[in-house]
C-alpha cells in the first residue's frame, strides 16, 4: 500500500470515527447529560471533533489539497494526548486515577503521529506569470 492510499484509508476511518461523535453529542445535549457532574467540557469537545469528521472525509479524494486540514487534525490529536497526559499525572499525584487513561492517550497520540507521518508533502506554488 502506498503512502497516499494509507493516508486515504486513515482519513476515512478517522473521519467516520469523528462523525460518530455527533451521535454522542446529540445524546449528551438531548438528555442534559453534561449537567451530571457539571461536565460542560464534554459537549464542546465532542462538537469540535464531530465537526472535523466530515471535513476529513472530504479530504480523502485529494489529500494533498487539504494538507493544512490534515496537519490541524494531527496537531489537535497530539495536543489532546499531551493534555490528557498532564491530567493523568496530576490525578495520580493526588491519588486519583482517570477512568479512560492511558488508552485515550495512546489512541490520540497514535492518530496524531500517523497523520503527521503520512502528511502529503508541500506542493510547489505555481510560478508567477510574467507581466
C-alpha positions in Angstrom: 0.0 0.0 0.0 1.5 3.3 -1.0 1.7 6.3 1.3 -1.3 8.2 -0.3 -3.5 5.2 -0.1 -2.6 4.6 3.5 -3.5 8.3 4.3 -6.8 8.0 2.5 -7.7 4.9 4.5 -6.7 6.6 7.7 -8.8 9.7 6.7 -11.8 7.6 6.0 -11.5 5.7 9.4 -10.8 8.9 11.3 -13.5 10.9 9.6 -16.1 8.2 10.3 -14.9 7.9 13.9 -15.2 11.6 14.5 -18.6 11.8 12.7 -19.9 9.2 15.0 -19.2 11.6 17.9 -22.2 13.6 16.7 -24.4 10.8 18.0 -22.9 11.1 21.5 -23.1 14.8 21.3 -26.8 14.7 20.5 -27.4 12.3 23.4 -25.4 14.4 25.9 -27.3 17.6 24.8 -30.7 16.0 24.4 -30.7 14.4 27.9 -28.8 17.2 29.6 -26.2 14.6 30.4 -23.4 17.1 30.7 -25.2 18.6 33.8 -24.4 15.4 35.8 -21.1 16.1 37.4 -21.0 19.6 35.8 -19.1 18.3 32.8 -19.7 21.2 30.4 -16.4 20.5 28.6 -17.7 17.2 27.1 -20.2 18.6 24.7 -17.7 21.2 23.5 -15.0 18.6 22.9 -17.5 16.3 21.1 -18.7 19.1 18.9 -15.1 20.0 17.8 -14.3 16.5 16.6 -17.8 15.8 15.3 -17.4 18.9 13.1 -13.9 17.8 12.0 -15.1 14.4 10.8 -16.9 15.5 7.6 -14.0 17.6 6.5 -11.6 14.7 6.9 -13.9 12.7 4.7 -13.9 15.5 2.1 -10.1 15.4 2.1 -10.0 11.7 1.1 -10.2 12.3 -2.6 -7.3 14.8 -2.9 -5.3 14.7 0.4 -2.5 17.0 -0.9 -5.1 19.8 -1.5 -6.1 19.5 2.2 -2.7 19.4 3.8 -3.4 22.1 6.4 -6.6 20.4 7.5 -4.8 17.1 7.9 -2.0 18.9 9.8 -4.5 20.5 12.0 -6.2 17.1 12.7 -2.8 15.7 13.6 -1.7 18.5 15.9 -5.1 18.7 17.7 -4.9 15.0 18.4 -1.3 15.4 19.8 -2.4 18.4 21.9 -5.3 16.4 23.2 -3.0 13.4 24.1 -0.5 15.8 25.8 -3.2 17.5 27.8 -4.6 14.1 28.9 -1.1 13.0 29.9 -0.8 16.0 32.2 -4.2 15.4 33.6 -3.4 11.8 34.3 -0.1 12.8 36.0 -1.9 15.4 38.1 -4.6 12.9 39.1 -2.0 10.3 40.0 -0.2 12.8 42.1 -3.4 13.4 44.1 -4.0 9.7 44.5 -6.7 9.5 41.8 -7.0 7.6 38.5 -8.5 8.9 35.3 -11.2 6.4 34.2 -10.2 6.2 30.5 -6.4 6.7 30.8 -4.0 5.5 29.4 -6.0 4.1 26.4 -7.2 7.6 25.3 -3.7 9.0 25.5 -2.3 6.2 23.3 -5.2 6.4 20.8 -4.9 10.2 20.2 -1.1 10.1 20.2 -1.2 7.3 17.6 -3.7 9.3 15.5 -1.6 12.4 15.6 1.7 10.7 14.8 0.1 8.6 12.0 -1.4 11.7 10.3 2.0 13.5 10.6 3.9 10.6 9.2 1.5 10.4 6.2 1.1 14.1 5.7 1.4 14.9 2.0 4.5 16.9 1.0 4.1 20.6 0.4 3.2 21.4 -3.2 5.3 23.8 -5.1 3.5 27.1 -5.6 2.9 28.0 -9.2 5.4 30.5 -10.6 4.1 33.9 -11.1 3.3 34.7 -14.7 5.5 37.4 -16.2 3.7 40.6 -16.9 
